[in-house]
Amino acid sequence: MPVTTPIHDRLSDLRREFHRYPEPAWREFYTTSRLAEEIEYIGVDQLHLGKEAMNLTERLAVPSATEMNRWREQAREDGAPTEFLNRLKNCTGAVAILDRGDGPTVALRVDIDGLLREESTDEIHHPTAKGFRSQHDGVMHACGHDAHMTIGLGILEAITESDFSGTFKVFFQPAEEKAGGGRPMAKSEHISDVDYLFAIHIGLDHPTGKVVAGMVKPLAVSNLSVTFQGKSAHAGLAPNDGQNTMQALGTAIQNTYAIPRHADGTTRVNIGRVEGGTAPNVIAEQIQAEAEVRGETTRIMEYTKTRFENAVHAAAAMHECDADVTVDGQAPRADSDPELAAIVSETAQNHYAVTHVIDKIRFGASEDATYLMDAVQEQGGLATYVIVGTNHPTGHHTATFDIDEASLPIAVEVLTDAICTVAHRDPLDCSEEGL
């Protein structure tokens, strides 16, 4: 429950609470409810929860109603504040808005979902040793989203106590790990007036004390589900009577990995999970697979996705099966604006705990914050994706991922200073002269 102690003094405690109760994409009921409780404690002018925070029709990778109900009840058992839990219905996420008079509209985006993987029980693993390991089997915060939303709360509180002038919004975005939550938030009314957008990630192999002011060249991505439907038959008595989805899958795997690379930039293809079949002597009548394609630009990603779909349908036809390909999640390419990244760089260089500042790096992975970045840039605004270093003993998405909590106040203070700096300039005056 919220206490009267300022959030800045309990960043580690909040982060550990969020770490203890991770929830997967679109099932962040406890997380959103606790965020809402803390936001109300901070005091904002508007708080939009669940479907109020996004364009509901644009959601991707939404689980079944049964699955969401199960996690809502789990949140209730975990002690989620009933007042906010009841407002969420079948959608998670939040947008908090501060109105501080004349000035630009500045936004911060942080992600809130956990990963579907088991957390280590090894006593060497700090969350296990200190008693804040995940309480949910098969789910953990293995990418730092527990830290991201804690930082978001810390910045929100700091802005309320600052001389910020304008409108400040924090997008607490669900379903980043499925690339499903950025799009509906980017297509909501809340993004339409944003002049400046900051997104944040911790770590990514950058140590505590290092800040990267902007990222460029993230790969556009599309997450795909594939279903092959055929006809079963006895593999010994009458294999010719079957329509073998296992063969269709094998052909599709070979052909999708053989998609020609594109002359204009990097492409990626991966089939990462398959499930199907019943017994060694039965022709498999259904196979499901999960895959992804990426591209150095959105156009190249779309090229790869089209070729992937063509290869799947051709493999199915070859073996007299049917195939269905659906998009589970997607994110475009969007680069940080150097003008806005320069402000982050300037504020980071003036922070006592920052030892190394990099103006920009090539990202190389994918992130659906790019949906919000692209939306702001399309309407004439500026956006940057900031990486705040943190010592992490193992890589992101591993069972022993953890962070250095000393990085939390660094992130809060650097981003708060950057946001206030922007607010004191004329709207979109981040030219070299404006700097």
C-alpha positions as CSV (number, residue, x, y, z in Angstrom):
1,M,0.0,0.0,0.0
2,P,1.2,3.6,-0.6
3,V,2.8,5.3,2.3
4,T,3.7,8.9,3.0
5,T,7.3,8.3,2.2
6,P,8.2,9.9,-1.1
7,I,8.7,7.5,-4.0
8,H,12.2,8.7,-4.5
9,D,13.1,7.2,-1.1
10,R,11.6,3.9,-1.8
11,L,12.5,3.2,-5.4
12,S,14.2,-0.1,-4.5
13,D,11.2,-1.3,-2.4
14,L,8.8,-0.5,-5.3
15,R,11.0,-2.2,-7.8
16,R,11.2,-5.3,-5.7
17,E,7.5,-5.4,-5.2
18,F,6.9,-5.2,-8.9
19,H,9.6,-7.9,-9.4
20,R,7.8,-10.2,-7.0
21,Y,4.5,-10.1,-8.9
22,P,5.3,-10.2,-12.6
23,E,2.5,-10.6,-15.1
24,P,2.7,-11.5,-18.8
25,A,1.4,-9.3,-21.7
26,W,-2.2,-7.9,-21.3
27,R,-2.5,-9.7,-17.9
28,E,-0.8,-7.0,-15.8
29,F,-3.8,-6.5,-13.5
30,Y,-1.9,-6.4,-10.2
31,T,0.8,-4.2,-11.8
32,T,-1.6,-1.7,-13.3
33,S,-3.7,-1.5,-10.1
34,R,-0.6,-0.8,-8.0
35,L,0.7,1.7,-10.5
36,A,-2.7,3.4,-10.3
37,E,-2.6,3.5,-6.5
38,E,0.8,5.1,-6.5
39,I,-0.2,7.6,-9.2
40,E,-3.2,8.7,-7.2
41,Y,-0.9,9.0,-4.2
42,I,1.4,11.3,-6.2
43,G,-1.5,13.3,-7.4
44,V,-2.3,13.9,-11.1
45,D,-5.0,15.7,-13.0
46,Q,-6.1,12.7,-15.1
47,L,-5.6,9.0,-14.8
48,H,-6.8,6.8,-17.6
49,L,-6.8,3.1,-17.0
50,G,-7.2,0.0,-19.3
51,K,-9.4,0.8,-22.3
52,E,-9.3,4.5,-21.4
53,A,-5.5,4.5,-22.0
54,M,-5.6,3.3,-25.6
55,N,-7.4,2.6,-28.8
56,L,-8.9,-0.8,-27.8
57,T,-9.4,-2.0,-31.4
58,E,-5.7,-1.8,-32.2
59,R,-4.5,-4.3,-29.6
60,L,-2.3,-7.1,-30.7
61,A,-1.5,-10.5,-29.1
62,V,-4.5,-10.4,-26.8
63,P,-4.9,-13.6,-24.8
64,S,-8.3,-15.4,-24.3
65,A,-10.9,-14.0,-21.9
66,T,-10.4,-17.1,-19.8
67,E,-6.7,-16.5,-19.5
68,M,-7.2,-12.8,-18.5
69,N,-9.8,-13.8,-16.0
70,R,-7.4,-16.2,-14.4
71,W,-4.8,-13.5,-14.0
72,R,-7.3,-10.9,-12.8
73,E,-8.3,-13.3,-10.0
74,Q,-4.6,-14.0,-9.3
75,A,-4.1,-10.2,-8.9
76,R,-7.0,-10.1,-6.4
77,E,-5.4,-12.9,-4.4
78,D,-2.1,-11.0,-4.5
79,G,-3.7,-8.0,-2.9
80,A,-4.3,-5.7,-5.9
81,P,-6.3,-2.6,-4.8
82,T,-9.9,-3.4,-5.6
83,E,-10.9,0.1,-6.5
84,F,-8.5,0.1,-9.5
85,L,-8.7,-3.6,-10.3
86,N,-12.4,-3.3,-10.9
87,R,-11.9,-0.4,-13.3
88,L,-9.6,-2.5,-15.6
89,K,-12.2,-4.9,-17.0
90,N,-10.3,-6.8,-19.7
91,C,-7.6,-4.3,-20.5
92,T,-4.4,-3.2,-18.6
93,G,-2.1,-0.2,-18.8
94,A,-2.4,3.4,-17.8
95,V,-1.8,7.0,-18.9
96,A,-1.2,9.6,-16.1
97,I,-1.5,13.3,-17.1
98,L,-0.3,16.4,-15.3
99,D,-1.5,19.8,-16.4
100,R,0.9,22.5,-15.4
101,G,-0.3,25.4,-17.6
102,D,1.3,26.8,-20.7
103,G,4.1,24.9,-22.4
104,P,4.7,21.9,-24.5
105,T,3.3,18.4,-24.0
106,V,6.1,16.1,-23.0
107,A,5.6,12.3,-22.6
108,L,7.4,9.4,-21.1
109,R,6.8,5.8,-22.1
110,V,7.7,2.9,-19.9
111,D,6.7,-0.8,-20.3
112,I,5.2,-2.9,-17.5
113,D,4.9,-6.6,-18.5
114,G,7.0,-9.6,-17.5
115,L,8.4,-12.5,-19.5
116,L,7.1,-16.1,-19.7
117,R,10.1,-17.8,-18.2
118,E,10.9,-19.3,-14.8
119,E,13.2,-17.3,-12.4
120,S,16.3,-18.9,-10.9
121,T,16.1,-20.4,-7.4
122,D,19.8,-20.2,-7.0
123,E,20.8,-18.4,-3.7
124,I,23.5,-16.6,-5.7
125,H,20.6,-14.9,-7.6
126,H,20.0,-11.6,-5.6
127,P,16.2,-11.6,-5.8
128,T,16.2,-15.2,-4.4
129,A,18.7,-14.4,-1.7
130,K,16.8,-11.3,-0.6
131,G,13.3,-12.8,-0.8
132,F,11.8,-10.9,-3.8
133,R,12.0,-13.7,-6.4
134,S,8.9,-14.0,-8.6
135,Q,5.9,-15.5,-6.8
136,H,4.4,-16.6,-10.2
137,D,5.6,-19.8,-11.6
138,G,6.8,-19.5,-15.2
139,V,6.8,-15.6,-15.2
140,M,9.6,-13.2,-14.2
141,H,10.8,-9.7,-14.8
142,A,13.9,-10.7,-16.9
143,C,14.2,-7.5,-18.9
144,G,14.0,-4.7,-16.4
145,H,10.4,-3.6,-16.8
146,D,10.0,-3.7,-13.0
147,A,12.7,-1.0,-12.9
148,H,11.2,0.9,-15.9
149,M,7.8,1.4,-14.2
150,T,9.5,2.3,-10.9
151,I,11.5,4.9,-12.8
152,G,8.3,6.2,-14.4
153,L,6.7,6.7,-11.0
154,G,9.8,8.4,-9.7
155,I,9.9,10.8,-12.6
156,L,6.2,11.5,-12.3
157,E,6.6,12.4,-8.7
158,A,9.7,14.5,-9.4
159,I,7.9,16.5,-12.1
160,T,5.0,17.3,-9.8
161,E,7.6,18.9,-7.4
162,S,9.5,20.7,-10.1
163,D,8.9,24.0,-11.9
164,F,7.8,22.1,-15.0
165,S,5.5,24.2,-17.2
166,G,3.2,22.4,-19.7
167,T,1.5,19.0,-19.9
168,F,3.3,15.9,-18.8
169,K,2.1,12.4,-19.6
170,V,3.4,9.0,-18.6
171,F,2.4,6.0,-20.7
172,F,2.6,2.8,-18.6
173,Q,2.5,0.5,-21.6
174,P,1.5,-3.2,-21.4
175,A,2.5,-6.1,-23.7
176,E,5.9,-4.9,-24.9
177,E,7.3,-8.4,-24.8
178,K,4.7,-9.4,-27.4
179,A,5.0,-6.1,-29.3
180,G,1.3,-5.7,-28.7
181,G,0.8,-2.6,-26.6
182,G,2.7,0.1,-28.3
183,R,0.3,0.3,-31.3
184,P,-3.0,0.9,-29.4
185,M,-1.4,3.5,-27.3
186,A,0.1,5.2,-30.3
187,K,-3.3,5.3,-32.0
188,S,-5.0,6.7,-29.0
189,E,-6.1,10.3,-28.4
190,H,-3.4,10.7,-25.7
191,I,-0.5,10.8,-28.3
192,S,-2.1,13.4,-30.6
193,D,-0.8,16.5,-28.8
194,V,2.6,15.2,-27.7
195,D,5.5,17.4,-28.7
196,Y,8.3,15.5,-27.1
197,L,8.5,11.8,-26.2
198,F,11.1,10.0,-24.1
199,A,11.3,6.2,-23.9
200,I,13.7,4.5,-21.6
201,H,15.4,1.1,-21.1
202,I,18.0,0.1,-18.6
203,G,21.0,-2.1,-19.1
204,L,21.4,-3.7,-22.5
205,D,25.0,-4.4,-21.6
206,H,25.7,-0.8,-20.5
207,P,27.0,-0.6,-16.9
208,T,25.8,1.6,-14.1
209,G,26.9,5.2,-14.6
210,K,26.6,5.1,-18.4
211,V,23.9,6.8,-20.4
212,V,23.0,6.5,-24.0
213,A,21.0,9.5,-25.1
214,G,19.5,8.0,-28.2
215,M,19.2,4.8,-30.2
216,V,19.1,4.4,-34.0
217,K,18.4,1.6,-36.4
218,P,16.2,-0.7,-34.3
219,L,14.8,-3.5,-36.4
220,A,11.2,-3.4,-37.4
221,V,9.5,-6.6,-36.3
222,S,6.5,-8.8,-36.8
223,N,5.6,-11.7,-34.5
224,L,3.6,-14.4,-36.3
225,S,1.5,-17.4,-35.4
226,V,1.2,-20.2,-38.0
227,T,-1.3,-23.0,-38.0
228,F,-1.1,-25.9,-40.4
229,Q,-4.3,-28.0,-40.7
230,G,-4.3,-31.3,-42.5
231,K,-5.8,-34.8,-42.1
232,S,-4.7,-37.6,-39.8
233,A,-4.1,-41.2,-40.9
234,H,-2.3,-44.3,-39.7
235,A,1.3,-43.8,-40.6
236,G,1.8,-47.6,-41.2
237,L,-1.5,-48.7,-42.8
238,A,-2.5,-45.8,-44.9
239,P,0.0,-42.8,-44.9
240,N,-1.2,-41.9,-48.4
241,D,-4.6,-41.0,-46.8
242,G,-3.2,-38.3,-44.6
243,Q,-2.5,-34.7,-45.2
244,N,0.8,-34.3,-43.3
245,T,1.2,-31.1,-41.5
246,M,4.6,-32.2,-40.2
247,Q,5.9,-32.4,-43.7
248,A,4.3,-29.0,-44.4
249,L,6.1,-27.5,-41.4
250,G,9.4,-29.0,-42.4
251,T,9.1,-27.6,-45.9
252,A,8.1,-24.2,-44.5
253,I,11.1,-24.1,-42.2
254,Q,13.5,-24.7,-45.0
255,N,11.9,-22.2,-47.3
256,T,11.3,-19.4,-44.8
257,Y,15.0,-19.5,-43.7
258,A,15.9,-19.4,-47.4
259,I,14.0,-16.1,-48.1
260,P,16.4,-13.9,-50.1
261,R,18.1,-11.2,-48.1
262,H,17.3,-7.6,-49.1
263,A,19.8,-5.4,-50.9
264,D,18.7,-2.3,-48.9
265,G,19.3,-3.6,-45.4
266,T,19.3,-6.3,-42.7
267,T,16.6,-9.0,-42.5
268,R,15.9,-11.7,-39.9
269,V,13.7,-14.8,-39.9
270,N,13.2,-17.2,-37.0
271,I,10.8,-20.0,-36.2
272,G,11.2,-20.3,-32.5
273,R,8.5,-22.6,-31.2
274,V,6.5,-25.5,-32.7
275,E,3.8,-27.8,-31.2
276,G,1.8,-30.5,-32.7
277,G,1.3,-34.2,-33.5
278,T,-0.1,-37.0,-31.4
279,A,1.9,-40.2,-31.7
280,P,4.8,-41.6,-33.8
281,N,2.4,-43.8,-35.8
282,V,-0.1,-41.0,-36.6
283,I,0.1,-38.5,-39.5
284,A,0.0,-35.1,-37.7
285,E,-3.2,-33.3,-38.6
286,Q,-2.3,-30.0,-36.9
287,I,0.9,-28.1,-36.2
288,Q,1.3,-24.7,-34.7
289,A,4.4,-22.5,-34.8
290,E,5.5,-19.2,-33.5
291,A,7.9,-17.1,-35.6
292,E,9.2,-13.6,-36.2
293,V,10.6,-11.6,-39.0
294,R,12.6,-8.4,-38.7
295,G,13.9,-5.8,-41.1
296,E,16.3,-2.8,-40.9
297,T,13.3,-0.6,-42.1
298,T,9.6,-1.1,-41.8
299,R,9.5,-1.6,-45.6
300,I,12.1,-4.3,-45.5
301,M,10.3,-6.0,-42.6
302,E,7.1,-6.0,-44.6
303,Y,9.0,-7.5,-47.6
304,T,10.2,-10.3,-45.4
305,K,6.8,-10.9,-43.8
306,T,5.2,-11.2,-47.3
307,R,7.8,-13.7,-48.4
308,F,7.4,-15.6,-45.2
309,E,3.6,-15.9,-45.6
310,N,4.1,-16.9,-49.3
311,A,6.5,-19.7,-48.2
312,V,4.1,-21.0,-45.6
313,H,1.1,-21.1,-47.9
314,A,3.2,-22.8,-50.7
315,A,4.5,-25.4,-48.2
316,A,0.9,-26.1,-47.1
317,A,-0.3,-26.4,-50.7
318,M,2.5,-28.8,-51.6
319,H,1.3,-31.2,-48.9
320,E,-2.4,-30.6,-49.4
321,C,-2.8,-28.8,-46.1
322,D,-4.3,-25.5,-45.2
323,A,-2.3,-22.8,-43.5
324,D,-3.2,-19.7,-41.5
325,V,-0.7,-16.9,-40.6
326,T,-1.7,-14.2,-38.1
327,V,0.2,-11.2,-36.8
328,D,0.5,-11.4,-33.0
329,G,2.6,-8.3,-32.5
330,Q,4.4,-5.7,-34.6
331,A,6.7,-2.7,-34.3
332,P,8.0,-0.2,-37.0
333,R,11.4,1.3,-37.3
334,A,11.9,4.7,-35.6
335,D,15.1,6.5,-34.8
336,S,15.9,8.9,-32.0
337,D,15.9,12.6,-33.0
338,P,19.5,13.9,-32.4
339,E,18.1,17.3,-31.3
340,L,16.2,15.7,-28.4
341,A,19.0,13.2,-27.6
342,A,21.4,16.1,-27.3
343,I,19.3,17.4,-24.4
344,V,19.5,14.1,-22.6
345,S,23.3,14.0,-23.3
346,E,23.7,17.5,-21.8
347,T,21.7,16.7,-18.6
348,A,23.5,13.3,-18.2
349,Q,26.9,14.9,-18.4
350,N,26.0,17.2,-15.5
351,H,24.9,14.3,-13.2
352,Y,27.3,13.5,-10.5
353,A,26.8,9.7,-10.8
354,V,27.1,9.5,-14.6
355,T,30.6,8.5,-15.7
356,H,30.1,8.0,-19.5
357,V,27.7,9.5,-22.0
358,I,27.2,8.3,-25.6
359,D,25.1,10.4,-27.9
360,K,23.7,7.5,-29.9
361,I,24.1,3.8,-30.6
362,R,22.7,1.3,-33.1
363,F,20.0,-0.7,-31.3
364,G,19.9,-3.8,-33.4
365,A,17.0,-5.4,-31.6
366,S,13.3,-4.4,-31.7
367,E,11.0,-2.4,-29.4
368,D,7.3,-1.3,-29.8
369,A,8.1,2.1,-28.2
370,T,8.8,2.8,-31.9
371,Y,5.1,3.0,-32.5
372,L,4.8,6.0,-30.1
373,M,8.0,7.5,-31.4
374,D,6.8,7.2,-35.0
375,A,3.4,8.7,-34.1
376,V,5.0,11.8,-32.4
377,Q,7.5,12.2,-35.3
378,E,4.8,12.0,-37.9
379,Q,2.9,14.9,-36.3
380,G,6.1,17.0,-36.2
381,G,7.3,16.2,-32.7
382,L,10.6,14.8,-31.5
383,A,11.4,11.5,-29.8
384,T,14.3,9.7,-28.3
385,Y,14.9,6.3,-26.8
386,V,17.3,6.5,-23.8
387,I,19.3,3.7,-22.3
388,V,20.4,4.1,-18.7
389,G,23.2,1.7,-17.8
390,T,22.8,-0.8,-15.0
391,N,25.1,-3.6,-13.9
392,H,23.3,-6.9,-14.7
393,P,25.1,-10.2,-13.8
394,T,23.6,-12.1,-16.8
395,G,21.9,-11.1,-20.0
396,H,18.4,-9.9,-20.5
397,H,15.7,-12.6,-20.7
398,T,17.8,-15.1,-18.7
399,A,16.7,-16.8,-15.5
400,T,19.2,-14.9,-13.4
401,F,18.7,-11.4,-14.8
402,D,18.9,-8.7,-12.2
403,I,19.7,-5.0,-12.0
404,D,21.9,-2.6,-9.9
405,E,19.3,-0.6,-8.0
406,A,21.8,2.3,-7.8
407,S,20.8,3.0,-11.4
408,L,17.2,3.8,-10.4
409,P,17.8,7.3,-9.0
410,I,20.2,8.1,-11.9
411,A,17.5,7.4,-14.4
412,V,14.9,9.4,-12.5
413,E,17.1,12.4,-12.1
414,V,18.6,12.5,-15.6
415,L,15.2,12.1,-17.3
416,T,13.5,14.6,-15.0
417,D,16.2,17.2,-15.8
418,A,15.8,16.5,-19.5
419,I,12.0,16.8,-19.3
420,C,12.2,20.1,-17.4
421,T,14.8,21.4,-19.8
422,V,12.5,20.7,-22.8
423,A,9.6,22.4,-21.0
424,H,11.5,25.6,-20.6
425,R,12.2,25.9,-24.3
426,D,9.8,27.2,-26.9
427,P,7.8,24.2,-28.4
428,L,10.0,22.2,-30.7
429,D,12.9,24.7,-30.4
430,C,15.5,22.0,-30.1
431,S,17.6,23.2,-33.0
432,E,21.3,23.7,-32.6
433,E,20.6,27.4,-32.0
434,G,18.0,26.5,-29.4
435,L,20.5,24.3,-27.6
